[in-house]
Amino acid sequence: MGFTDIGKNQMLERVLKDEQVQIGLHTEDGEVTATEYERQNIKWHLAENGQIVSSEEIFFPIAKSSWGIITNIVIYDTEENIIATASPEWKKNIEAGSQYYIGAGMAIARIL
């Protein structure tokens, strides 16, 4: 059974927009563990055409130590469950003094 765009939009909004979800960063070894690191809240526009995009810029804390190469971006629900994961378009090595940033409209979730 395939879902219509309306069905996809409703699911995306109920899971991502209507709930408080957070976005986190992972390396090949798992989630970043640096003391200054913390997951960030993510806000979304209304879903259209079976996809939803972030509505605001997301700034992670400035690294005080090396976090390693960010290989995955992960969305968590309020119960700490991973509900979505993706590889970033560019893998970035986060060293002390650098910061990971996701521009508004650059985090996109879609149901195929």
N, C-alpha and C positions, 0 to 999 in steps of 0.2 A: 504494500500500500504506500502510495506517495502522498505527501502532505502538500496542500496548496500553500501559496505564499502567505495567505491569511493565517493558516494553521502554524506555519513556521514562525511568523511574526509573533503570534500569541505565545508560543513556547519560549522564544528568546526573551520576550519582555517579562514573562512570569519568572523565569529562572535567573536572568541577569539584571534586568532593570528594576523589577519589583522587590527583589531581595538585596540585602547588603552583601555584595561580593567584593573580594579583594584580588589584586593581582600580585604575583610573586615572581621572583627570578630564580632560575636554576642553572647550575653548571652541570658538567658530566657526573659530578659526585652527589648531586641532589640540590636542595634549596640552599641558597647562600646562608652562611651561619655567622657572619661577622656581627659583632655586638651592635654596631650602628645601623645595620640593615633592618628594615621592617617592610612588610607587605603594605601596599598602598590601596586605598579605596579607588574604585573605578566607577564613573558615571557614564550613562549611555544616552544616546538619542533614541527616539522611537524607532522600532524595527521597520524596515522596508524591504520588500522583495526577498524575504527570507534571510536577511542579514541585519546586524546591528553594529553600530560604530561608536567608539568612545566620544564623549562630548567635551572633555576637558583634557588639558595636558597632565601628564603623570610624571612627577619628579621623585625618584628614589633618593635617599640620603646620600650626601657626599661620602665617598669611601674613605675610611681612615686607615684601611689596610687593603691588601689585594683580595678581591672577591673571586678572581679567575675569569674565565671566558663564559659569558652568558650564552647558554645553548638552548634554553627553553623559557618561555613565558607561560605562566600557569595561573589559572583562575580558580580561586577557592570559594566555597560557600561558607556560611556562618558556622557550620559544624566542622570546619577544617578539611572537608572533602575536596579533592581535586575534581572539578567539573569540566575543565577544558585545558588543553595544552597545545602549544604551537612553537615552532622554531621561529626565531626572529629573522627578518629579512637580512640583517647584518648581525653577525656574532661579534660582540664587543668584549674586549678584555678590560675589566674594571680594576684599575690600580689605585693606590692611595691618591686622593685628591681629585679623582674623576667621579662622574655621576652618570647613572643610567636614566634616560629620558624617553618617554613615549609621547609623541605629539598628539594633539586633539585630532580625532578621526583616524588615527593610525592603528588603534587596536580594533580589529574587526572580527566578529564571530558570525558564522553563517551555518545554516543547515542545508545540506545538499539534497 
